[in-house]
Amino acid sequence: MKIINSKNAGLFVLTAVLSMSLTLAIANDVGTSRQDSPSPFGAEQDPDSGKDHDMSRDSTITNEVNSSFSNKKDFRDTAIVVKTENGDVSLSGEVSTEAQREMAISKAKAIPGVNSVNSDELKIRN
């Protein structure tokens, strides 16, 4: 076991203080949105709109849309794939009836944060 003397203790404290300062500086830098560099934690810059986009928000929307389908007996015989990008939801796959297709579109539109719903690839099974 190595004994820490006062010289080593001072270096240890200095290292700890510098590490904390560096960690805070990095955390503050990551927390701010910069147009020249997307954040590694999910915030991306949409070059067309100039608005920040949060990928976790899209994941939340996708999960909520899927949940609205999975909890209903009306969607038992469906194979709906949900994708979300910038709050725009795309529905694809197959449903059994036109009523199921319309219900899926309606439920997706009702989710908070959804800007639009594209259902061009949501087909009625033959």
N, C-alpha and C positions, 0 to 999 in steps of 0.2 A: 504494500500500500504506500503510495507516494504522499508525503506530507506537503501541504501547500504553505509556503512561507509568505511573508508580506509582499515580496516582489512579485511572486506568481499570483497572489490574490489581486493585486492591482491590475495586472494584465488581464486576469479573468474578468474583473468588473468592467474594464475598458472594452474588452471584446463583447461583452453582453450589451453594453450601452450602444456600441456601434451597430451591432446586429439588430437591435430593436429599432434604431433610427432608420436603417436600411430597409427593414421590413415595412415600416410605416410609409416610407417614401414610395416603395413599390406598390403597396396597397392603394395609396392615394392616386398614383399614376394609372393603375388598372381601373379604378373606379370612375375616372373621367373619360368621356368620349372624345376620341380624336379622329378627325376625318382621314388622316394619312395612314392610320394603322388600326385595324380592327382589334378589339379586345380578345384575348384568348379565353375569356369566360363567357362567350355567347353573344356579346353585343357586336353587331356588324353594321357597317355603314352601307346604306343603299345608295349607290352612286346616282341613280336617276331621281330620287326624291329628296336627297339631302337629309333624310330623317334617320334617327337611330332605330335599329331593329333589334329586338330581343328574341333570340331563338327559343328561350325558355317559355316565352309567351305563346309562341307557335305550338310548342309541345303541349302546353296546357290546353290550348284550344283543341288540338287533335285528340287529346285524351278525353275531353269533355264531350266532343262530338261522338267519339266511339262509345263512350259510356251511355249517351242518350239512345244509342242503337241497341246496345247489349242488354239493357234492362227491360226491354219491351218484347212481349211475345209477338208483336207485329213484325219483328225483324228476324224471326227464327230461321227462315230459309233464304237468307241473304248472304252475300259475300261482298261487303262494301269496304273499300280501302279509302282511308282519309289521309290527305296530305295538306299541310298548311304552310304557307310562305307569306310573310308580311301581313298576316291576318286574312289572307285570301285562301279559302278552303276549296280543295278539289276532291270531288267524290268520283270514284271509279269502281268497277266491278259489276256485279249482277244482283238484280232483285227479281222477285217473281211477278210483280204486278206494277202497273202504273201508279196505283195508290201507294204502294211501298216507296216507289221512287219519289213521289211528291212529298210523302211524309219525311223521308230522309233529308230532302232539300230544306223543308220547313224546319226540322229540328236543328240542322246545321246553322241556318240563318238565325235561330233563336239564341245561340250561344254568345255570351258577351265577348266582345273583341273581334268578332267575325266581320270583315269588311264586305266580302262577297263570297258567293258559292258558285263554282263551276261544276256542272253535272253532265257535261257532254259525254264523258266516258262511263257514265252510270247507265248500264243497259238493262233492258227487260229480258229475262231468260226465256228462251223459246221452248 
